[in-house]
């Protein structure tokens, strides 16, 4: 079937096209196929490496999630016998520190934005 398709394609070539094809040596044809083969090998290697990297990424992701979930399960088991009020009381100081840091960060962000605006205005003038 492919020989027939090649023969049909060749029959549609004009005289100039046939003359152009006739100028190619076997070495030229071999060089083209070698180049195509090298490009295929590079592409194939890249694909193989990418798939390997993705597989490793999934392994790493699974290990990380497993570690976090295991930690959370241990924490939940540790506090399961306590009342919600006791848990809230134990976490109150940590929550306060987190909230304080969030407020500080917001202030620092506003201060940085103000300094950048002042610098931009100074440069503009």
C-alpha positions as CSV (number, residue, x, y, z in Angstrom):
1,X,0.0,0.0,0.0
2,X,2.8,2.4,0.9
3,X,4.7,1.7,-2.4
4,X,1.5,2.5,-4.3
5,X,1.1,5.8,-2.4
6,X,4.8,6.7,-3.1
7,X,4.3,5.9,-6.8
8,X,1.2,8.0,-6.9
9,X,3.0,11.0,-5.2
10,X,5.9,10.7,-7.6
11,X,3.6,10.7,-10.6
12,X,2.2,14.1,-9.5
13,X,5.6,15.7,-9.4
14,X,6.4,18.2,-12.2
15,X,9.5,17.9,-14.3
16,X,11.3,20.4,-12.1
17,X,10.4,18.5,-9.0
18,X,11.6,15.2,-10.6
19,X,14.9,16.9,-11.6
20,X,15.4,18.2,-8.1
21,X,14.8,14.7,-6.7
22,X,17.3,13.3,-9.2
23,X,20.1,15.5,-7.8
24,X,20.0,13.8,-4.4
25,X,22.7,11.3,-3.8
26,X,22.2,8.2,-1.6
27,X,24.5,9.9,0.9
28,X,22.1,12.9,0.9
29,X,19.2,10.7,1.6
30,X,21.0,8.8,4.3
31,X,22.0,12.1,5.9
32,X,18.4,13.2,6.0
33,X,17.2,10.0,7.5
34,X,20.1,10.1,10.0
35,X,19.0,13.6,11.0
36,X,15.4,12.6,11.3
37,X,16.4,9.6,13.4
38,X,18.5,11.8,15.7
39,X,15.6,14.2,16.2
40,X,13.3,11.3,17.0
41,X,15.8,9.9,19.5
42,X,16.2,13.3,21.2
43,X,12.4,13.7,21.3
44,X,12.0,10.2,22.6
45,X,14.6,10.7,25.3
46,X,13.0,14.0,26.4
47,X,9.6,12.3,26.6
48,X,11.1,9.4,28.7
49,X,12.8,11.8,31.0
50,X,9.7,13.9,31.4
51,X,7.5,10.9,32.2
52,X,10.2,9.7,34.7
53,X,10.2,13.1,36.4
54,X,6.4,13.2,36.6
55,X,6.4,9.7,38.1
56,X,9.0,10.8,40.7
57,X,6.9,13.9,41.4
58,X,3.9,11.7,42.1
59,X,5.9,9.5,44.4
60,X,7.2,12.6,46.3
61,X,3.7,14.1,46.5
62,X,2.3,10.8,47.8
63,X,5.0,10.5,50.5
64,X,4.4,14.1,51.6
65,X,0.7,13.8,51.8
66,X,1.0,10.5,53.6
67,X,3.4,12.1,56.1
68,X,1.0,15.0,56.7
69,X,-2.1,12.8,57.0
70,X,-0.3,10.5,59.4
71,X,0.7,13.5,61.5
72,X,-2.9,14.8,61.5
73,X,-4.3,11.4,62.5
74,X,-1.9,11.2,65.4
75,X,-2.9,14.7,66.5
76,X,-6.6,13.9,66.2
77,X,-6.1,10.7,68.2
78,X,-4.2,12.7,70.9
79,X,-7.0,15.2,71.4
80,X,-10.0,12.9,70.8
81,X,-10.6,12.4,74.5
82,X,-10.7,16.2,75.2
83,X,-13.6,18.5,75.2
84,X,-13.8,21.2,72.6
85,X,-13.3,23.9,75.3
86,X,-10.1,22.2,76.4
87,X,-8.8,22.1,72.9
88,X,-9.7,25.7,72.3
89,X,-7.9,26.7,75.5
90,X,-4.7,24.8,74.5
91,X,-4.7,26.4,71.0
92,X,-5.6,29.9,72.2
93,X,-1.9,31.1,72.6
94,X,-0.9,29.6,69.2
95,X,-3.8,31.1,67.4
96,X,-3.1,34.5,69.0
97,X,0.5,34.3,67.8
98,X,-0.6,33.5,64.3
99,X,-3.1,36.3,64.2
100,X,-0.5,38.7,65.6
101,X,1.9,37.8,62.9
102,X,-0.8,38.2,60.2
103,X,-1.5,41.7,61.4
104,X,2.2,42.5,61.5
105,X,2.6,41.2,57.9
106,X,-0.3,43.3,56.7
107,X,1.3,46.4,58.3
108,X,4.6,45.6,56.7
109,X,3.0,45.1,53.3
110,X,1.3,48.5,53.6
111,X,4.5,50.2,54.7
112,X,6.4,48.6,51.8
113,X,3.7,49.7,49.3
114,X,3.9,53.2,50.7
115,X,7.7,53.3,50.4
116,X,7.6,52.0,46.8
117,X,5.0,54.7,45.9
118,X,7.2,57.4,47.5
119,X,10.2,56.1,45.6
120,X,8.2,56.0,42.3
121,X,7.0,59.6,42.9
122,X,10.5,60.8,43.7
123,X,11.8,59.2,40.5
124,X,9.0,60.7,38.5
125,X,9.7,64.2,39.7
